[in-house]
Amino acid sequence: LCSSLDKVKELEEMCLNGNALLDEGSLQLAKALKGCDSLRLLNLNCTGLGIAGFEGIVEVAATSKTLKTLDLSCAWVNDSGARRFASEVLEMNTSLKKLHLAFCAMGYQGVEEVISKAANLNDLNLGGNNIGGPEGSAKLKALASSLHPGLNLKIY
């Protein structure tokens, strides 16, 4: 797959959800996607992304000028990965409008960081992360409402 991607620079959508890419495959994919300047949708939901694979995809997403939808649900993001994602992707990529980071082992602080930097997003799914139950959910929804009134936030 990755050797084929080196030749395809006009790829607009890639949906690999449910495929066991793991870190090694994700890093190879990230390397192949670095030169792709037409990618609009990348779905890597439930692909076994660990910390290393996630970091490789972060590099691609941060520099993309065309990526509008990114689904990394079920990746091992955790709070430090969420902070990196927020500072590198959400601050640098103004084209990204729809982001799914559901079930990514993030805690309240990681989710809060993502929400606080979500100014360019229209749709944000952070469900299934460890945010402290209904009380944490209410606080994060209030934060999102105050910072980004038009944001469609899914959190539970």
PyMOL commands that place a pseudoatom at each C-alpha (Angstrom):
pseudoatom trace, name=CA, resn=LEU, resi=1, chain=A, elem=C, hetatm=0, pos=[0.000, 0.000, 0.000]
pseudoatom trace, name=CA, resn=CYS, resi=2, chain=A, elem=C, hetatm=0, pos=[2.630, 2.541, 1.005]
pseudoatom trace, name=CA, resn=SER, resi=3, chain=A, elem=C, hetatm=0, pos=[4.733, 1.950, -2.113]
pseudoatom trace, name=CA, resn=SER, resi=4, chain=A, elem=C, hetatm=0, pos=[1.625, 2.651, -4.177]
pseudoatom trace, name=CA, resn=LEU, resi=5, chain=A, elem=C, hetatm=0, pos=[0.931, 5.841, -2.229]
pseudoatom trace, name=CA, resn=ASP, resi=6, chain=A, elem=C, hetatm=0, pos=[4.319, 7.250, -3.206]
pseudoatom trace, name=CA, resn=LYS, resi=7, chain=A, elem=C, hetatm=0, pos=[2.974, 7.456, -6.734]
pseudoatom trace, name=CA, resn=VAL, resi=8, chain=A, elem=C, hetatm=0, pos=[-0.452, 8.847, -5.864]
pseudoatom trace, name=CA, resn=LYS, resi=9, chain=A, elem=C, hetatm=0, pos=[-0.155, 12.539, -5.039]
pseudoatom trace, name=CA, resn=GLU, resi=10, chain=A, elem=C, hetatm=0, pos=[-3.764, 13.386, -5.864]
pseudoatom trace, name=CA, resn=LEU, resi=11, chain=A, elem=C, hetatm=0, pos=[-5.371, 11.163, -3.238]
pseudoatom trace, name=CA, resn=GLU, resi=12, chain=A, elem=C, hetatm=0, pos=[-8.408, 12.904, -1.698]
pseudoatom trace, name=CA, resn=GLU, resi=13, chain=A, elem=C, hetatm=0, pos=[-9.818, 10.330, 0.727]
pseudoatom trace, name=CA, resn=MET, resi=14, chain=A, elem=C, hetatm=0, pos=[-8.315, 7.438, 2.648]
pseudoatom trace, name=CA, resn=CYS, resi=15, chain=A, elem=C, hetatm=0, pos=[-10.422, 5.236, 4.891]
pseudoatom trace, name=CA, resn=LEU, resi=16, chain=A, elem=C, hetatm=0, pos=[-8.497, 2.454, 6.605]
pseudoatom trace, name=CA, resn=ASN, resi=17, chain=A, elem=C, hetatm=0, pos=[-10.673, 2.078, 9.685]
pseudoatom trace, name=CA, resn=GLY, resi=18, chain=A, elem=C, hetatm=0, pos=[-10.543, -1.344, 11.275]
pseudoatom trace, name=CA, resn=ASN, resi=19, chain=A, elem=C, hetatm=0, pos=[-7.271, -2.349, 9.571]
pseudoatom trace, name=CA, resn=ALA, resi=20, chain=A, elem=C, hetatm=0, pos=[-4.450, -3.366, 11.892]
pseudoatom trace, name=CA, resn=LEU, resi=21, chain=A, elem=C, hetatm=0, pos=[-1.849, -0.800, 10.805]
pseudoatom trace, name=CA, resn=LEU, resi=22, chain=A, elem=C, hetatm=0, pos=[-0.353, -0.573, 14.292]
pseudoatom trace, name=CA, resn=ASP, resi=23, chain=A, elem=C, hetatm=0, pos=[2.601, 1.778, 14.799]
pseudoatom trace, name=CA, resn=GLU, resi=24, chain=A, elem=C, hetatm=0, pos=[4.821, 0.367, 12.054]
pseudoatom trace, name=CA, resn=GLY, resi=25, chain=A, elem=C, hetatm=0, pos=[2.174, 0.604, 9.347]
pseudoatom trace, name=CA, resn=SER, resi=26, chain=A, elem=C, hetatm=0, pos=[1.056, 4.033, 10.543]
pseudoatom trace, name=CA, resn=LEU, resi=27, chain=A, elem=C, hetatm=0, pos=[4.605, 5.383, 10.385]
pseudoatom trace, name=CA, resn=GLN, resi=28, chain=A, elem=C, hetatm=0, pos=[5.000, 4.044, 6.843]
pseudoatom trace, name=CA, resn=LEU, resi=29, chain=A, elem=C, hetatm=0, pos=[1.665, 5.564, 5.903]
pseudoatom trace, name=CA, resn=ALA, resi=30, chain=A, elem=C, hetatm=0, pos=[2.653, 8.931, 7.400]
pseudoatom trace, name=CA, resn=LYS, resi=31, chain=A, elem=C, hetatm=0, pos=[5.881, 8.891, 5.403]
pseudoatom trace, name=CA, resn=ALA, resi=32, chain=A, elem=C, hetatm=0, pos=[3.983, 8.168, 2.186]
pseudoatom trace, name=CA, resn=LEU, resi=33, chain=A, elem=C, hetatm=0, pos=[1.360, 10.863, 2.865]
pseudoatom trace, name=CA, resn=LYS, resi=34, chain=A, elem=C, hetatm=0, pos=[3.855, 13.666, 3.516]
pseudoatom trace, name=CA, resn=GLY, resi=35, chain=A, elem=C, hetatm=0, pos=[3.918, 14.690, -0.140]
pseudoatom trace, name=CA, resn=CYS, resi=36, chain=A, elem=C, hetatm=0, pos=[0.182, 14.338, -0.723]
pseudoatom trace, name=CA, resn=ASP, resi=37, chain=A, elem=C, hetatm=0, pos=[-1.245, 17.826, -1.116]
pseudoatom trace, name=CA, resn=SER, resi=38, chain=A, elem=C, hetatm=0, pos=[-4.835, 16.868, -1.971]
pseudoatom trace, name=CA, resn=LEU, resi=39, chain=A, elem=C, hetatm=0, pos=[-5.889, 14.668, 0.973]
pseudoatom trace, name=CA, resn=ARG, resi=40, chain=A, elem=C, hetatm=0, pos=[-9.207, 15.881, 2.417]
pseudoatom trace, name=CA, resn=LEU, resi=41, chain=A, elem=C, hetatm=0, pos=[-10.264, 12.910, 4.577]
pseudoatom trace, name=CA, resn=LEU, resi=42, chain=A, elem=C, hetatm=0, pos=[-8.146, 10.504, 6.607]
pseudoatom trace, name=CA, resn=ASN, resi=43, chain=A, elem=C, hetatm=0, pos=[-9.937, 7.828, 8.643]
pseudoatom trace, name=CA, resn=LEU, resi=44, chain=A, elem=C, hetatm=0, pos=[-7.659, 5.717, 10.836]
pseudoatom trace, name=CA, resn=ASN, resi=45, chain=A, elem=C, hetatm=0, pos=[-10.340, 4.740, 13.353]
pseudoatom trace, name=CA, resn=CYS, resi=46, chain=A, elem=C, hetatm=0, pos=[-9.470, 1.494, 15.190]
pseudoatom trace, name=CA, resn=THR, resi=47, chain=A, elem=C, hetatm=0, pos=[-6.213, 0.828, 13.349]
pseudoatom trace, name=CA, resn=GLY, resi=48, chain=A, elem=C, hetatm=0, pos=[-4.113, 0.080, 16.423]
pseudoatom trace, name=CA, resn=LEU, resi=49, chain=A, elem=C, hetatm=0, pos=[-2.339, 3.438, 16.403]
pseudoatom trace, name=CA, resn=GLY, resi=50, chain=A, elem=C, hetatm=0, pos=[0.008, 3.665, 19.357]
pseudoatom trace, name=CA, resn=ILE, resi=51, chain=A, elem=C, hetatm=0, pos=[2.043, 6.648, 20.501]
pseudoatom trace, name=CA, resn=ALA, resi=52, chain=A, elem=C, hetatm=0, pos=[4.667, 6.360, 17.738]
pseudoatom trace, name=CA, resn=GLY, resi=53, chain=A, elem=C, hetatm=0, pos=[2.120, 5.928, 14.955]
pseudoatom trace, name=CA, resn=PHE, resi=54, chain=A, elem=C, hetatm=0, pos=[0.027, 8.760, 16.341]
pseudoatom trace, name=CA, resn=GLU, resi=55, chain=A, elem=C, hetatm=0, pos=[3.046, 11.078, 16.327]
pseudoatom trace, name=CA, resn=GLY, resi=56, chain=A, elem=C, hetatm=0, pos=[3.747, 10.243, 12.677]
pseudoatom trace, name=CA, resn=ILE, resi=57, chain=A, elem=C, hetatm=0, pos=[0.188, 11.103, 11.701]
pseudoatom trace, name=CA, resn=VAL, resi=58, chain=A, elem=C, hetatm=0, pos=[0.381, 14.329, 13.754]
pseudoatom trace, name=CA, resn=GLU, resi=59, chain=A, elem=C, hetatm=0, pos=[3.273, 15.485, 11.554]
pseudoatom trace, name=CA, resn=VAL, resi=60, chain=A, elem=C, hetatm=0, pos=[1.217, 14.887, 8.410]
pseudoatom trace, name=CA, resn=ALA, resi=61, chain=A, elem=C, hetatm=0, pos=[-1.912, 16.553, 9.804]
pseudoatom trace, name=CA, resn=ALA, resi=62, chain=A, elem=C, hetatm=0, pos=[-0.009, 19.588, 11.083]
pseudoatom trace, name=CA, resn=THR, resi=63, chain=A, elem=C, hetatm=0, pos=[1.443, 20.426, 7.680]
pseudoatom trace, name=CA, resn=SER, resi=64, chain=A, elem=C, hetatm=0, pos=[-1.546, 19.566, 5.495]
pseudoatom trace, name=CA, resn=LYS, resi=65, chain=A, elem=C, hetatm=0, pos=[-3.258, 22.484, 3.772]
pseudoatom trace, name=CA, resn=THR, resi=66, chain=A, elem=C, hetatm=0, pos=[-6.164, 20.366, 2.489]
pseudoatom trace, name=CA, resn=LEU, resi=67, chain=A, elem=C, hetatm=0, pos=[-7.111, 17.927, 5.278]
pseudoatom trace, name=CA, resn=LYS, resi=68, chain=A, elem=C, hetatm=0, pos=[-10.683, 18.681, 6.401]
pseudoatom trace, name=CA, resn=THR, resi=69, chain=A, elem=C, hetatm=0, pos=[-11.684, 15.470, 8.239]
pseudoatom trace, name=CA, resn=LEU, resi=70, chain=A, elem=C, hetatm=0, pos=[-9.493, 13.361, 10.519]
pseudoatom trace, name=CA, resn=ASP, resi=71, chain=A, elem=C, hetatm=0, pos=[-10.628, 10.330, 12.525]
pseudoatom trace, name=CA, resn=LEU, resi=72, chain=A, elem=C, hetatm=0, pos=[-8.081, 8.872, 14.942]
pseudoatom trace, name=CA, resn=SER, resi=73, chain=A, elem=C, hetatm=0, pos=[-10.607, 7.313, 17.306]
pseudoatom trace, name=CA, resn=CYS, resi=74, chain=A, elem=C, hetatm=0, pos=[-9.321, 4.428, 19.421]
pseudoatom trace, name=CA, resn=ALA, resi=75, chain=A, elem=C, hetatm=0, pos=[-5.710, 5.575, 18.995]
pseudoatom trace, name=CA, resn=TRP, resi=76, chain=A, elem=C, hetatm=0, pos=[-3.476, 5.642, 22.058]
pseudoatom trace, name=CA, resn=VAL, resi=77, chain=A, elem=C, hetatm=0, pos=[-3.311, 9.433, 22.380]
pseudoatom trace, name=CA, resn=ASN, resi=78, chain=A, elem=C, hetatm=0, pos=[-3.290, 10.056, 26.169]
pseudoatom trace, name=CA, resn=ASP, resi=79, chain=A, elem=C, hetatm=0, pos=[-2.942, 13.548, 27.669]
pseudoatom trace, name=CA, resn=SER, resi=80, chain=A, elem=C, hetatm=0, pos=[0.583, 14.316, 26.443]
pseudoatom trace, name=CA, resn=GLY, resi=81, chain=A, elem=C, hetatm=0, pos=[-0.389, 13.298, 22.911]
pseudoatom trace, name=CA, resn=ALA, resi=82, chain=A, elem=C, hetatm=0, pos=[-3.497, 15.475, 23.161]
pseudoatom trace, name=CA, resn=ARG, resi=83, chain=A, elem=C, hetatm=0, pos=[-1.362, 18.468, 24.148]
pseudoatom trace, name=CA, resn=ARG, resi=84, chain=A, elem=C, hetatm=0, pos=[0.980, 17.857, 21.238]
pseudoatom trace, name=CA, resn=PHE, resi=85, chain=A, elem=C, hetatm=0, pos=[-1.926, 17.396, 18.835]
pseudoatom trace, name=CA, resn=ALA, resi=86, chain=A, elem=C, hetatm=0, pos=[-3.552, 20.622, 20.043]
pseudoatom trace, name=CA, resn=SER, resi=87, chain=A, elem=C, hetatm=0, pos=[-0.396, 22.699, 19.739]
pseudoatom trace, name=CA, resn=GLU, resi=88, chain=A, elem=C, hetatm=0, pos=[0.887, 21.221, 16.483]
pseudoatom trace, name=CA, resn=VAL, resi=89, chain=A, elem=C, hetatm=0, pos=[-2.252, 20.360, 14.526]
pseudoatom trace, name=CA, resn=LEU, resi=90, chain=A, elem=C, hetatm=0, pos=[-5.068, 22.513, 15.837]
pseudoatom trace, name=CA, resn=GLU, resi=91, chain=A, elem=C, hetatm=0, pos=[-2.944, 25.668, 15.955]
pseudoatom trace, name=CA, resn=MET, resi=92, chain=A, elem=C, hetatm=0, pos=[-1.234, 25.122, 12.592]
pseudoatom trace, name=CA, resn=ASN, resi=93, chain=A, elem=C, hetatm=0, pos=[-3.842, 23.440, 10.390]
pseudoatom trace, name=CA, resn=THR, resi=94, chain=A, elem=C, hetatm=0, pos=[-6.626, 25.871, 9.529]
pseudoatom trace, name=CA, resn=SER, resi=95, chain=A, elem=C, hetatm=0, pos=[-8.233, 23.553, 6.959]
pseudoatom trace, name=CA, resn=LEU, resi=96, chain=A, elem=C, hetatm=0, pos=[-9.239, 20.872, 9.514]
pseudoatom trace, name=CA, resn=LYS, resi=97, chain=A, elem=C, hetatm=0, pos=[-12.986, 21.130, 10.252]
pseudoatom trace, name=CA, resn=LYS, resi=98, chain=A, elem=C, hetatm=0, pos=[-13.996, 17.708, 11.569]
pseudoatom trace, name=CA, resn=LEU, resi=99, chain=A, elem=C, hetatm=0, pos=[-12.005, 15.775, 14.176]
pseudoatom trace, name=CA, resn=HIS, resi=100, chain=A, elem=C, hetatm=0, pos=[-12.739, 12.472, 15.921]
pseudoatom trace, name=CA, resn=LEU, resi=101, chain=A, elem=C, hetatm=0, pos=[-10.609, 11.524, 18.923]
pseudoatom trace, name=CA, resn=ALA, resi=102, chain=A, elem=C, hetatm=0, pos=[-13.126, 9.251, 20.652]
pseudoatom trace, name=CA, resn=PHE, resi=103, chain=A, elem=C, hetatm=0, pos=[-11.875, 6.494, 22.982]
pseudoatom trace, name=CA, resn=CYS, resi=104, chain=A, elem=C, hetatm=0, pos=[-8.266, 7.756, 22.871]
pseudoatom trace, name=CA, resn=ALA, resi=105, chain=A, elem=C, hetatm=0, pos=[-7.261, 7.227, 26.524]
pseudoatom trace, name=CA, resn=MET, resi=106, chain=A, elem=C, hetatm=0, pos=[-7.294, 10.970, 27.190]
pseudoatom trace, name=CA, resn=GLY, resi=107, chain=A, elem=C, hetatm=0, pos=[-8.105, 12.374, 30.577]
pseudoatom trace, name=CA, resn=TYR, resi=108, chain=A, elem=C, hetatm=0, pos=[-9.854, 15.608, 31.476]
pseudoatom trace, name=CA, resn=GLN, resi=109, chain=A, elem=C, hetatm=0, pos=[-6.731, 17.744, 30.876]
pseudoatom trace, name=CA, resn=GLY, resi=110, chain=A, elem=C, hetatm=0, pos=[-6.046, 16.325, 27.430]
pseudoatom trace, name=CA, resn=VAL, resi=111, chain=A, elem=C, hetatm=0, pos=[-9.649, 16.775, 26.336]
pseudoatom trace, name=CA, resn=GLU, resi=112, chain=A, elem=C, hetatm=0, pos=[-9.669, 20.309, 27.766]
pseudoatom trace, name=CA, resn=GLU, resi=113, chain=A, elem=C, hetatm=0, pos=[-6.533, 21.173, 25.761]
pseudoatom trace, name=CA, resn=VAL, resi=114, chain=A, elem=C, hetatm=0, pos=[-8.067, 19.900, 22.518]
pseudoatom trace, name=CA, resn=ILE, resi=115, chain=A, elem=C, hetatm=0, pos=[-11.284, 21.836, 23.134]
pseudoatom trace, name=CA, resn=SER, resi=116, chain=A, elem=C, hetatm=0, pos=[-9.413, 25.035, 23.966]
pseudoatom trace, name=CA, resn=LYS, resi=117, chain=A, elem=C, hetatm=0, pos=[-7.533, 24.936, 20.638]
pseudoatom trace, name=CA, resn=ALA, resi=118, chain=A, elem=C, hetatm=0, pos=[-10.521, 23.885, 18.490]
pseudoatom trace, name=CA, resn=ALA, resi=119, chain=A, elem=C, hetatm=0, pos=[-11.204, 27.364, 17.043]
pseudoatom trace, name=CA, resn=ASN, resi=120, chain=A, elem=C, hetatm=0, pos=[-11.224, 26.216, 13.393]
pseudoatom trace, name=CA, resn=LEU, resi=121, chain=A, elem=C, hetatm=0, pos=[-13.297, 23.073, 13.944]
pseudoatom trace, name=CA, resn=ASN, resi=122, chain=A, elem=C, hetatm=0, pos=[-17.002, 22.680, 13.220]
pseudoatom trace, name=CA, resn=ASP, resi=123, chain=A, elem=C, hetatm=0, pos=[-17.359, 19.113, 14.542]
pseudoatom trace, name=CA, resn=LEU, resi=124, chain=A, elem=C, hetatm=0, pos=[-15.420, 17.514, 17.406]
pseudoatom trace, name=CA, resn=ASN, resi=125, chain=A, elem=C, hetatm=0, pos=[-16.011, 14.011, 18.806]
pseudoatom trace, name=CA, resn=LEU, resi=126, chain=A, elem=C, hetatm=0, pos=[-14.209, 13.351, 22.101]
pseudoatom trace, name=CA, resn=GLY, resi=127, chain=A, elem=C, hetatm=0, pos=[-16.587, 10.703, 23.462]
pseudoatom trace, name=CA, resn=GLY, resi=128, chain=A, elem=C, hetatm=0, pos=[-15.401, 7.758, 25.491]
pseudoatom trace, name=CA, resn=ASN, resi=129, chain=A, elem=C, hetatm=0, pos=[-12.416, 9.483, 27.099]
pseudoatom trace, name=CA, resn=ASN, resi=130, chain=A, elem=C, hetatm=0, pos=[-11.860, 9.584, 30.871]
pseudoatom trace, name=CA, resn=ILE, resi=131, chain=A, elem=C, hetatm=0, pos=[-13.192, 13.064, 31.651]
pseudoatom trace, name=CA, resn=GLY, resi=132, chain=A, elem=C, hetatm=0, pos=[-14.540, 12.546, 35.143]
pseudoatom trace, name=CA, resn=GLY, resi=133, chain=A, elem=C, hetatm=0, pos=[-18.133, 11.547, 34.455]
pseudoatom trace, name=CA, resn=PRO, resi=134, chain=A, elem=C, hetatm=0, pos=[-21.113, 13.899, 34.114]
pseudoatom trace, name=CA, resn=GLU, resi=135, chain=A, elem=C, hetatm=0, pos=[-19.443, 16.692, 36.114]
pseudoatom trace, name=CA, resn=GLY, resi=136, chain=A, elem=C, hetatm=0, pos=[-16.385, 16.722, 33.838]
pseudoatom trace, name=CA, resn=SER, resi=137, chain=A, elem=C, hetatm=0, pos=[-18.596, 16.506, 30.783]
pseudoatom trace, name=CA, resn=ALA, resi=138, chain=A, elem=C, hetatm=0, pos=[-20.653, 19.504, 31.901]
pseudoatom trace, name=CA, resn=LYS, resi=139, chain=A, elem=C, hetatm=0, pos=[-17.528, 21.609, 32.554]
pseudoatom trace, name=CA, resn=LEU, resi=140, chain=A, elem=C, hetatm=0, pos=[-16.034, 20.732, 29.166]
pseudoatom trace, name=CA, resn=LYS, resi=141, chain=A, elem=C, hetatm=0, pos=[-19.295, 21.466, 27.346]
pseudoatom trace, name=CA, resn=ALA, resi=142, chain=A, elem=C, hetatm=0, pos=[-19.445, 24.849, 29.072]
pseudoatom trace, name=CA, resn=LEU, resi=143, chain=A, elem=C, hetatm=0, pos=[-15.849, 25.561, 28.075]
pseudoatom trace, name=CA, resn=ALA, resi=144, chain=A, elem=C, hetatm=0, pos=[-16.560, 24.647, 24.451]
pseudoatom trace, name=CA, resn=SER, resi=145, chain=A, elem=C, hetatm=0, pos=[-19.706, 26.808, 24.440]
pseudoatom trace, name=CA, resn=SER, resi=146, chain=A, elem=C, hetatm=0, pos=[-17.851, 29.832, 25.766]
pseudoatom trace, name=CA, resn=LEU, resi=147, chain=A, elem=C, hetatm=0, pos=[-14.820, 29.494, 23.475]
pseudoatom trace, name=CA, resn=HIS, resi=148, chain=A, elem=C, hetatm=0, pos=[-16.439, 28.126, 20.303]
pseudoatom trace, name=CA, resn=PRO, resi=149, chain=A, elem=C, hetatm=0, pos=[-20.221, 28.715, 20.258]
pseudoatom trace, name=CA, resn=GLY, resi=150, chain=A, elem=C, hetatm=0, pos=[-20.731, 27.076, 16.838]
pseudoatom trace, name=CA, resn=LEU, resi=151, chain=A, elem=C, hetatm=0, pos=[-18.773, 23.891, 17.647]
pseudoatom trace, name=CA, resn=ASN, resi=152, chain=A, elem=C, hetatm=0, pos=[-20.719, 20.636, 17.429]
pseudoatom trace, name=CA, resn=LEU, resi=153, chain=A, elem=C, hetatm=0, pos=[-19.155, 18.784, 20.380]
pseudoatom trace, name=CA, resn=LYS, resi=154, chain=A, elem=C, hetatm=0, pos=[-19.797, 15.123, 21.138]
pseudoatom trace, name=CA, resn=ILE, resi=155, chain=A, elem=C, hetatm=0, pos=[-18.594, 14.185, 24.582]
pseudoatom trace, name=CA, resn=TYR, resi=156, chain=A, elem=C, hetatm=0, pos=[-19.824, 11.549, 27.029]
for i in range(1, 156): cmd.bond("trace and resi %d" % i, "trace and resi %d" % (i + 1))
show_as sticks, trace
zoom trace
